């Protein structure tokens, strides 16, 4: 089921807004305490590790992100298709970001 960003859970919109603004505190606040993120085949468990992951990503690369689609894949899971362009290796990439949700927060994110 393809849904628009206006009908996605508030926490997903807040996550992308915080990411775009570079607001690490607001971004980390979108996650449950025991959340995990997998990015570039590395897993980051808990909000301290998620904070370190985002701080490292923010310090390493600059990029623009465009959301190209949102699909509800399960009752508590959304896949957000994104297009990134920036100074990372390759410069352009299309990604699927799979968000697990729990109690109004992000419990998992697989990129």
N, C-alpha and C positions, 0 to 999 in steps of 0.2 A: 504494500500500500504506500503510494507516494504521497507525502504530506508537505505542506508548506512550512517555512520557518515560523509563520505566525500561529500555526497550530501545534508546534512542537512543545514539549515541556519547557517551562520557564528556565529551568536550570541549564538546558542546552543553549538557549539564547544568551544567558548570562555568561556561560563558559566562553562562547565565541566573542562576546563583547569584551570580556576581561582579557582574553588573548590578544585581541586587536589593540586594546588600550595599553597592553604591557603591564597590567595590574595583576601581579603574581598573587597577592593576598586574596583578591576577589576570585581569581581562578581557582586557587586551592580551596576556598570556601565552598566551591561547587561540588566537592567530593566528600563521600563518607570517610570516617576516620580509617576504616580498613580497606579503602579502595585500592585498586591497582591499575597501572597503565603499562601497556606493552607498546614500545616504539622502537623501530630499528632492531627488532628481535631481542630487546632488553626489557626485562620486567622491573617495574618500580612499585614497591609495596608500601602503602601508607602515605599519609599526607606529607610527612617530612621528605620522603623519597620523591614524591610527586613534585614538591616544591623544588628540590635540587634538580630534577629532570628539566622543569620549565626554565629555571634560572640558567642552566647550561645551554638549553636550546636558544634562549633569548640572547645569550652572550655570544653564541657561535654563528648565528645566521640572522639575516633580515629577509623577510619575504612578505608577499601579499597573498591573501587567501580569499578564494571565492567559493561560496557554497553552490554546488551545481545540482544537488538533489538530496531529499530526505526520505527514507523509507522505513516504515515500522516493520521490523523483522520478527518481533515477538512482543508479547504484552508488556514486557519491561526492557525492550531493547530497540534502539534506533540505529540505523546506518546513515551517516551523513557523508555524501560524496563531496569532495573538495578538490579544487584546482589551486596549486601553489606555484608561484614564480618567485625566485630569489637568488641569493648568492650561495646556496648550498650546492653540493656536487650534482651536476646534471642541469641545474637551474630551473627546471620545470617538472612537475609531477602531479598526477591525479591520484588521490588517496581515498580510501574508504575508512572512515572513522566509526567504529562500532561502539556505541555507548550502552552500557548496562545501567539501569536505573533502580534505585531503592529509596523509598520514603522521600521522594522529591529531590534526591541528590544523585550524583554520578557514583556508581559503585565499581565500575570498570570502564576502561577505554582501551580499545585495541586499534592501533593505527597500522 
